[in-house]
Amino acid sequence: MKPIGSQIRAWRNFRCLSQEELAKMTGLPRPNLSALEQSRHDCTLSTL
């Protein structure tokens, strides 16, 4: 199974969304989303 960050990035790219667009949709700051995608930030269940 792929790390969650890779799955988030793949889904975002599949939907043709930028990190900025996904950040606005989710309410997460864009730097946090970037860190999640790069597995530099732990993802909590509440974030998902």
mmJSON file of the N, C-alpha and C atoms, coordinates in Angstrom:
{"data_MODEL":{"atom_site":{
"group_PDB":["ATOM","ATOM","ATOM","ATOM","ATOM","ATOM","ATOM","ATOM","ATOM","ATOM","ATOM","ATOM","ATOM","ATOM","ATOM","ATOM","ATOM","ATOM","ATOM","ATOM","ATOM","ATOM","ATOM","ATOM","ATOM","ATOM","ATOM","ATOM","ATOM","ATOM","ATOM","ATOM","ATOM","ATOM","ATOM","ATOM","ATOM","ATOM","ATOM","ATOM","ATOM","ATOM","ATOM","ATOM","ATOM","ATOM","ATOM","ATOM","ATOM","ATOM","ATOM","ATOM","ATOM","ATOM","ATOM","ATOM","ATOM","ATOM","ATOM","ATOM","ATOM","ATOM","ATOM","ATOM","ATOM","ATOM","ATOM","ATOM","ATOM","ATOM","ATOM","ATOM","ATOM","ATOM","ATOM","ATOM","ATOM","ATOM","ATOM","ATOM","ATOM","ATOM","ATOM","ATOM","ATOM","ATOM","ATOM","ATOM","ATOM","ATOM","ATOM","ATOM","ATOM","ATOM","ATOM","ATOM","ATOM","ATOM","ATOM","ATOM","ATOM","ATOM","ATOM","ATOM","ATOM","ATOM","ATOM","ATOM","ATOM","ATOM","ATOM","ATOM","ATOM","ATOM","ATOM","ATOM","ATOM","ATOM","ATOM","ATOM","ATOM","ATOM","ATOM","ATOM","ATOM","ATOM","ATOM","ATOM","ATOM","ATOM","ATOM","ATOM","ATOM","ATOM","ATOM","ATOM","ATOM","ATOM","ATOM","ATOM","ATOM","ATOM","ATOM","ATOM"],
"id":[1,2,3,4,5,6,7,8,9,10,11,12,13,14,15,16,17,18,19,20,21,22,23,24,25,26,27,28,29,30,31,32,33,34,35,36,37,38,39,40,41,42,43,44,45,46,47,48,49,50,51,52,53,54,55,56,57,58,59,60,61,62,63,64,65,66,67,68,69,70,71,72,73,74,75,76,77,78,79,80,81,82,83,84,85,86,87,88,89,90,91,92,93,94,95,96,97,98,99,100,101,102,103,104,105,106,107,108,109,110,111,112,113,114,115,116,117,118,119,120,121,122,123,124,125,126,127,128,129,130,131,132,133,134,135,136,137,138,139,140,141,142,143,144],
"type_symbol":["N","C","C","N","C","C","N","C","C","N","C","C","N","C","C","N","C","C","N","C","C","N","C","C","N","C","C","N","C","C","N","C","C","N","C","C","N","C","C","N","C","C","N","C","C","N","C","C","N","C","C","N","C","C","N","C","C","N","C","C","N","C","C","N","C","C","N","C","C","N","C","C","N","C","C","N","C","C","N","C","C","N","C","C","N","C","C","N","C","C","N","C","C","N","C","C","N","C","C","N","C","C","N","C","C","N","C","C","N","C","C","N","C","C","N","C","C","N","C","C","N","C","C","N","C","C","N","C","C","N","C","C","N","C","C","N","C","C","N","C","C","N","C","C"],
"label_atom_id":["N","CA","C","N","CA","C","N","CA","C","N","CA","C","N","CA","C","N","CA","C","N","CA","C","N","CA","C","N","CA","C","N","CA","C","N","CA","C","N","CA","C","N","CA","C","N","CA","C","N","CA","C","N","CA","C","N","CA","C","N","CA","C","N","CA","C","N","CA","C","N","CA","C","N","CA","C","N","CA","C","N","CA","C","N","CA","C","N","CA","C","N","CA","C","N","CA","C","N","CA","C","N","CA","C","N","CA","C","N","CA","C","N","CA","C","N","CA","C","N","CA","C","N","CA","C","N","CA","C","N","CA","C","N","CA","C","N","CA","C","N","CA","C","N","CA","C","N","CA","C","N","CA","C","N","CA","C","N","CA","C","N","CA","C","N","CA","C"],
"label_alt_id":[null,null,null,null,null,null,null,null,null,null,null,null,null,null,null,null,null,null,null,null,null,null,null,null,null,null,null,null,null,null,null,null,null,null,null,null,null,null,null,null,null,null,null,null,null,null,null,null,null,null,null,null,null,null,null,null,null,null,null,null,null,null,null,null,null,null,null,null,null,null,null,null,null,null,null,null,null,null,null,null,null,null,null,null,null,null,null,null,null,null,null,null,null,null,null,null,null,null,null,null,null,null,null,null,null,null,null,null,null,null,null,null,null,null,null,null,null,null,null,null,null,null,null,null,null,null,null,null,null,null,null,null,null,null,null,null,null,null,null,null,null,null,null,null],
"label_comp_id":["MET","MET","MET","LYS","LYS","LYS","PRO","PRO","PRO","ILE","ILE","ILE","GLY","GLY","GLY","SER","SER","SER","GLN","GLN","GLN","ILE","ILE","ILE","ARG","ARG","ARG","ALA","ALA","ALA","TRP","TRP","TRP","ARG","ARG","ARG","ASN","ASN","ASN","PHE","PHE","PHE","ARG","ARG","ARG","CYS","CYS","CYS","LEU","LEU","LEU","SER","SER","SER","GLN","GLN","GLN","GLU","GLU","GLU","GLU","GLU","GLU","LEU","LEU","LEU","ALA","ALA","ALA","LYS","LYS","LYS","MET","MET","MET","THR","THR","THR","GLY","GLY","GLY","LEU","LEU","LEU","PRO","PRO","PRO","ARG","ARG","ARG","PRO","PRO","PRO","ASN","ASN","ASN","LEU","LEU","LEU","SER","SER","SER","ALA","ALA","ALA","LEU","LEU","LEU","GLU","GLU","GLU","GLN","GLN","GLN","SER","SER","SER","ARG","ARG","ARG","HIS","HIS","HIS","ASP","ASP","ASP","CYS","CYS","CYS","THR","THR","THR","LEU","LEU","LEU","SER","SER","SER","THR","THR","THR","LEU","LEU","LEU"],
"label_asym_id":["A","A","A","A","A","A","A","A","A","A","A","A","A","A","A","A","A","A","A","A","A","A","A","A","A","A","A","A","A","A","A","A","A","A","A","A","A","A","A","A","A","A","A","A","A","A","A","A","A","A","A","A","A","A","A","A","A","A","A","A","A","A","A","A","A","A","A","A","A","A","A","A","A","A","A","A","A","A","A","A","A","A","A","A","A","A","A","A","A","A","A","A","A","A","A","A","A","A","A","A","A","A","A","A","A","A","A","A","A","A","A","A","A","A","A","A","A","A","A","A","A","A","A","A","A","A","A","A","A","A","A","A","A","A","A","A","A","A","A","A","A","A","A","A"],
"label_entity_id":["1","1","1","1","1","1","1","1","1","1","1","1","1","1","1","1","1","1","1","1","1","1","1","1","1","1","1","1","1","1","1","1","1","1","1","1","1","1","1","1","1","1","1","1","1","1","1","1","1","1","1","1","1","1","1","1","1","1","1","1","1","1","1","1","1","1","1","1","1","1","1","1","1","1","1","1","1","1","1","1","1","1","1","1","1","1","1","1","1","1","1","1","1","1","1","1","1","1","1","1","1","1","1","1","1","1","1","1","1","1","1","1","1","1","1","1","1","1","1","1","1","1","1","1","1","1","1","1","1","1","1","1","1","1","1","1","1","1","1","1","1","1","1","1"],
"label_seq_id":[1,1,1,2,2,2,3,3,3,4,4,4,5,5,5,6,6,6,7,7,7,8,8,8,9,9,9,10,10,10,11,11,11,12,12,12,13,13,13,14,14,14,15,15,15,16,16,16,17,17,17,18,18,18,19,19,19,20,20,20,21,21,21,22,22,22,23,23,23,24,24,24,25,25,25,26,26,26,27,27,27,28,28,28,29,29,29,30,30,30,31,31,31,32,32,32,33,33,33,34,34,34,35,35,35,36,36,36,37,37,37,38,38,38,39,39,39,40,40,40,41,41,41,42,42,42,43,43,43,44,44,44,45,45,45,46,46,46,47,47,47,48,48,48],
"pdbx_PDB_ins_code":[null,null,null,null,null,null,null,null,null,null,null,null,null,null,null,null,null,null,null,null,null,null,null,null,null,null,null,null,null,null,null,null,null,null,null,null,null,null,null,null,null,null,null,null,null,null,null,null,null,null,null,null,null,null,null,null,null,null,null,null,null,null,null,null,null,null,null,null,null,null,null,null,null,null,null,null,null,null,null,null,null,null,null,null,null,null,null,null,null,null,null,null,null,null,null,null,null,null,null,null,null,null,null,null,null,null,null,null,null,null,null,null,null,null,null,null,null,null,null,null,null,null,null,null,null,null,null,null,null,null,null,null,null,null,null,null,null,null,null,null,null,null,null,null],
"Cartn_x":[0.841,0.0,0.89,0.511,1.258,1.044,2.053,1.857,0.695,0.043,-1.141,-0.818,0.371,0.755,0.782,1.288,1.317,-0.091,-0.964,-2.35,-3.074,-2.806,-3.413,-2.941,-1.637,-1.091,-1.674,-1.753,-2.302,-3.757,-4.55,-5.956,-6.05,-5.213,-5.224,-4.855,-3.835,-3.432,-4.496,-5.128,-6.194,-7.34,-7.627,-8.709,-8.249,-6.972,-6.398,-6.516,-6.221,-6.271,-4.854,-4.666,-3.398,-3.429,-2.272,-2.247,-3.064,-2.979,-3.735,-5.237,-5.708,-7.138,-7.59,-6.806,-7.172,-7.104,-6.128,-6.017,-7.268,-7.749,-8.965,-10.172,-10.25,-11.382,-11.403,-10.216,-10.128,-9.976,-9.575,-9.339,-7.959,-7.108,-5.736,-4.852,-3.875,-2.917,-2.118,-1.811,-1.098,0.244,1.042,2.297,2.082,0.998,0.702,0.328,-0.447,-0.819,0.423,1.315,2.566,3.374,3.469,4.21,3.559,2.227,1.525,1.867,1.822,2.11,3.535,4.446,5.849,6.207,5.212,5.389,6.335,6.335,7.123,6.259,4.98,4.019,3.119,2.924,2.035,0.586,-0.169,-1.576,-2.421,-3.265,-4.155,-5.472,-6.214,-7.512,-8.45,-8.376,-9.247,-8.883,-7.608,-7.193,-7.786,-7.835,-8.409,-9.887],
"Cartn_y":[-1.177,0.0,1.245,2.235,3.488,4.312,5.121,6.051,7.002,7.472,8.322,9.586,10.136,11.337,11.11,9.958,9.615,9.448,8.898,8.709,10.052,10.959,12.292,13.001,12.958,13.609,12.995,11.669,10.995,11.407,11.461,11.866,13.313,14.186,15.602,15.763,15.057,15.138,14.548,13.457,12.842,13.824,14.618,15.613,16.942,17.002,18.225,19.424,19.198,20.265,20.676,21.95,22.416,22.203,22.311,22.217,23.35,24.52,25.673,25.409,24.833,24.545,23.504,22.441,21.406,21.955,22.794,23.405,24.223,24.993,25.783,24.879,23.781,22.86,22.18,21.881,21.125,21.994,23.25,24.119,23.958,23.145,22.981,24.06,24.561,25.479,24.74,25.42,24.784,24.189,24.867,24.243,22.911,22.811,21.551,20.461,20.812,19.849,19.363,20.275,19.91,18.947,19.252,18.383,17.005,16.948,15.66,14.845,15.484,14.782,14.251,14.95,14.546,13.692,13.304,12.492,13.153,14.486,15.219,15.655,15.364,15.778,14.586,14.272,13.164,13.553,12.596,12.815,12.2,13.023,12.506,12.079,11.296,10.852,12.034,13.022,14.19,15.001,14.98,15.663,14.986,13.659,12.926,13.185],
"Cartn_z":[0.0,0.0,0.0,-0.799,-0.881,0.384,0.741,1.857,1.552,2.587,2.419,1.628,1.817,1.078,-0.419,-0.831,-2.259,-2.801,-1.997,-2.422,-2.552,-1.627,-1.699,-2.961,-3.226,-4.419,-5.689,-5.745,-6.927,-7.15,-6.09,-6.21,-6.686,-6.102,-6.482,-7.955,-8.403,-9.805,-10.723,-10.308,-11.096,-11.31,-10.289,-10.358,-10.964,-11.377,-11.983,-11.048,-9.777,-8.78,-8.396,-8.148,-7.599,-6.081,-5.463,-4.001,-3.394,-3.988,-3.484,-3.538,-4.641,-4.78,-3.76,-3.593,-2.622,-1.2,-0.933,0.392,0.713,-0.259,-0.038,0.181,-0.572,-0.437,0.931,1.469,2.714,3.955,3.762,4.904,5.516,4.879,5.359,4.751,5.499,4.883,3.797,2.693,1.596,2.023,2.883,3.312,4.049,4.817,5.512,4.521,3.51,2.477,1.74,1.419,0.754,1.622,2.909,3.827,3.932,3.92,3.943,2.708,1.538,0.295,0.253,0.907,0.91,2.126,2.89,4.102,5.1,5.134,6.123,7.294,7.228,8.256,8.53,9.795,10.141,9.89,9.452,9.149,10.264,10.873,11.908,11.278,11.994,11.497,11.294,12.16,12.006,10.76,10.355,9.129,7.912,7.948,6.821,6.74],
"occupancy":[1.0,1.0,1.0,1.0,1.0,1.0,1.0,1.0,1.0,1.0,1.0,1.0,1.0,1.0,1.0,1.0,1.0,1.0,1.0,1.0,1.0,1.0,1.0,1.0,1.0,1.0,1.0,1.0,1.0,1.0,1.0,1.0,1.0,1.0,1.0,1.0,1.0,1.0,1.0,1.0,1.0,1.0,1.0,1.0,1.0,1.0,1.0,1.0,1.0,1.0,1.0,1.0,1.0,1.0,1.0,1.0,1.0,1.0,1.0,1.0,1.0,1.0,1.0,1.0,1.0,1.0,1.0,1.0,1.0,1.0,1.0,1.0,1.0,1.0,1.0,1.0,1.0,1.0,1.0,1.0,1.0,1.0,1.0,1.0,1.0,1.0,1.0,1.0,1.0,1.0,1.0,1.0,1.0,1.0,1.0,1.0,1.0,1.0,1.0,1.0,1.0,1.0,1.0,1.0,1.0,1.0,1.0,1.0,1.0,1.0,1.0,1.0,1.0,1.0,1.0,1.0,1.0,1.0,1.0,1.0,1.0,1.0,1.0,1.0,1.0,1.0,1.0,1.0,1.0,1.0,1.0,1.0,1.0,1.0,1.0,1.0,1.0,1.0,1.0,1.0,1.0,1.0,1.0,1.0],
"B_iso_or_equiv":[0.0,0.0,0.0,0.0,0.0,0.0,0.0,0.0,0.0,0.0,0.0,0.0,0.0,0.0,0.0,0.0,0.0,0.0,0.0,0.0,0.0,0.0,0.0,0.0,0.0,0.0,0.0,0.0,0.0,0.0,0.0,0.0,0.0,0.0,0.0,0.0,0.0,0.0,0.0,0.0,0.0,0.0,0.0,0.0,0.0,0.0,0.0,0.0,0.0,0.0,0.0,0.0,0.0,0.0,0.0,0.0,0.0,0.0,0.0,0.0,0.0,0.0,0.0,0.0,0.0,0.0,0.0,0.0,0.0,0.0,0.0,0.0,0.0,0.0,0.0,0.0,0.0,0.0,0.0,0.0,0.0,0.0,0.0,0.0,0.0,0.0,0.0,0.0,0.0,0.0,0.0,0.0,0.0,0.0,0.0,0.0,0.0,0.0,0.0,0.0,0.0,0.0,0.0,0.0,0.0,0.0,0.0,0.0,0.0,0.0,0.0,0.0,0.0,0.0,0.0,0.0,0.0,0.0,0.0,0.0,0.0,0.0,0.0,0.0,0.0,0.0,0.0,0.0,0.0,0.0,0.0,0.0,0.0,0.0,0.0,0.0,0.0,0.0,0.0,0.0,0.0,0.0,0.0,0.0],
"pdbx_formal_charge":[null,null,null,null,null,null,null,null,null,null,null,null,null,null,null,null,null,null,null,null,null,null,null,null,null,null,null,null,null,null,null,null,null,null,null,null,null,null,null,null,null,null,null,null,null,null,null,null,null,null,null,null,null,null,null,null,null,null,null,null,null,null,null,null,null,null,null,null,null,null,null,null,null,null,null,null,null,null,null,null,null,null,null,null,null,null,null,null,null,null,null,null,null,null,null,null,null,null,null,null,null,null,null,null,null,null,null,null,null,null,null,null,null,null,null,null,null,null,null,null,null,null,null,null,null,null,null,null,null,null,null,null,null,null,null,null,null,null,null,null,null,null,null,null],
"auth_seq_id":[1,1,1,2,2,2,3,3,3,4,4,4,5,5,5,6,6,6,7,7,7,8,8,8,9,9,9,10,10,10,11,11,11,12,12,12,13,13,13,14,14,14,15,15,15,16,16,16,17,17,17,18,18,18,19,19,19,20,20,20,21,21,21,22,22,22,23,23,23,24,24,24,25,25,25,26,26,26,27,27,27,28,28,28,29,29,29,30,30,30,31,31,31,32,32,32,33,33,33,34,34,34,35,35,35,36,36,36,37,37,37,38,38,38,39,39,39,40,40,40,41,41,41,42,42,42,43,43,43,44,44,44,45,45,45,46,46,46,47,47,47,48,48,48],
"auth_comp_id":["MET","MET","MET","LYS","LYS","LYS","PRO","PRO","PRO","ILE","ILE","ILE","GLY","GLY","GLY","SER","SER","SER","GLN","GLN","GLN","ILE","ILE","ILE","ARG","ARG","ARG","ALA","ALA","ALA","TRP","TRP","TRP","ARG","ARG","ARG","ASN","ASN","ASN","PHE","PHE","PHE","ARG","ARG","ARG","CYS","CYS","CYS","LEU","LEU","LEU","SER","SER","SER","GLN","GLN","GLN","GLU","GLU","GLU","GLU","GLU","GLU","LEU","LEU","LEU","ALA","ALA","ALA","LYS","LYS","LYS","MET","MET","MET","THR","THR","THR","GLY","GLY","GLY","LEU","LEU","LEU","PRO","PRO","PRO","ARG","ARG","ARG","PRO","PRO","PRO","ASN","ASN","ASN","LEU","LEU","LEU","SER","SER","SER","ALA","ALA","ALA","LEU","LEU","LEU","GLU","GLU","GLU","GLN","GLN","GLN","SER","SER","SER","ARG","ARG","ARG","HIS","HIS","HIS","ASP","ASP","ASP","CYS","CYS","CYS","THR","THR","THR","LEU","LEU","LEU","SER","SER","SER","THR","THR","THR","LEU","LEU","LEU"],
"auth_asym_id":["A","A","A","A","A","A","A","A","A","A","A","A","A","A","A","A","A","A","A","A","A","A","A","A","A","A","A","A","A","A","A","A","A","A","A","A","A","A","A","A","A","A","A","A","A","A","A","A","A","A","A","A","A","A","A","A","A","A","A","A","A","A","A","A","A","A","A","A","A","A","A","A","A","A","A","A","A","A","A","A","A","A","A","A","A","A","A","A","A","A","A","A","A","A","A","A","A","A","A","A","A","A","A","A","A","A","A","A","A","A","A","A","A","A","A","A","A","A","A","A","A","A","A","A","A","A","A","A","A","A","A","A","A","A","A","A","A","A","A","A","A","A","A","A"],
"auth_atom_id":["N","CA","C","N","CA","C","N","CA","C","N","CA","C","N","CA","C","N","CA","C","N","CA","C","N","CA","C","N","CA","C","N","CA","C","N","CA","C","N","CA","C","N","CA","C","N","CA","C","N","CA","C","N","CA","C","N","CA","C","N","CA","C","N","CA","C","N","CA","C","N","CA","C","N","CA","C","N","CA","C","N","CA","C","N","CA","C","N","CA","C","N","CA","C","N","CA","C","N","CA","C","N","CA","C","N","CA","C","N","CA","C","N","CA","C","N","CA","C","N","CA","C","N","CA","C","N","CA","C","N","CA","C","N","CA","C","N","CA","C","N","CA","C","N","CA","C","N","CA","C","N","CA","C","N","CA","C","N","CA","C","N","CA","C","N","CA","C"],
"pdbx_PDB_model_num":[1,1,1,1,1,1,1,1,1,1,1,1,1,1,1,1,1,1,1,1,1,1,1,1,1,1,1,1,1,1,1,1,1,1,1,1,1,1,1,1,1,1,1,1,1,1,1,1,1,1,1,1,1,1,1,1,1,1,1,1,1,1,1,1,1,1,1,1,1,1,1,1,1,1,1,1,1,1,1,1,1,1,1,1,1,1,1,1,1,1,1,1,1,1,1,1,1,1,1,1,1,1,1,1,1,1,1,1,1,1,1,1,1,1,1,1,1,1,1,1,1,1,1,1,1,1,1,1,1,1,1,1,1,1,1,1,1,1,1,1,1,1,1,1]
}}}
